[in-house]
Amino acid sequence: MDMRTRVTTALKEAMKARDAERLSTLRLINAAIKDRDIALRGTEDEAKGCGDTDVLSIMGRMVKQRHESARAYEEGGRLELAEQELSEIKVIEHFLPKQLTVDESAAAVDAAIAEVGAESIRDMGNVMGILKGKYTGQMDFGKVGPLVKDRLG
C-alpha cells in the first residue's frame, strides 16, 4: 500500500473513531501532499503526482518543523503548545520508516562512497544523491552531510 493510501485510510479511521487530535494532524499531512501535487502541475511529473519518496520527504520536513516549534514553545513557557506539537510528531512518525542509528548511518555513508567510487569532496553530490534515493525518511541529511564531508575531505 502506498503512503497516500495509508494516510487516507488512517484519516477515515480517525473520523470514525472521532479522534480529533489525530484527525487534525492527518488533515495537515493530506493538505501538504495536495500542495505538492499542485506544485507538480504543468511539469513532467504531473501525471504521476506525488510519489512515496515525496510524501516521505514532506513528512520528514513536518517532523523537523514541529521539533523546532516545540523547542521554541518550551523556551517561551508555552508547554501546552509544545505538547500539542509533540503529539503531532507521534502521529506523523507512525508513517515514517524507522530512523537509522548513528552507526547504521555511518555504514550507509561508507557503502554509498564505495558504490560511487568517491575519492574527493567533488563527489559529495553523487554520494548524497545515492543516500537520498535509498534512505529518504530514514536519516537526517543535515547531520549526514558533515559526515560525508569528513569521509571525503
Number of C-alpha atoms within 10 A of each C-alpha: 5 9 17 16 10 11 19 15 13 16 21 13 14 17 14 10 11 11 12 11 13 21 20 15 19 22 14 15 22 17 12 16 22 14 12 17 18 13 14 16 12 9 9 9 13 13 11 9 18 20 15 13 16 17 24 20 16 17 21 21 14 19 21 14 14 19 17 14 16 22 17 15 17 15 11 10 11 13 15 12 15 22 14 13 21 18 16 21 21 13 17 21 17 9 16 18 13 11 15 15 11 12 9 12 21 16 12 19 21 16 15 20 23 12 12 14 12 18 13 12 14 12 16 20 13 16 25 18 13 19 21 17 10 13 18 21 24 19 21 17 17 8 11 18 15 12 16 22 14 10 16 16 12
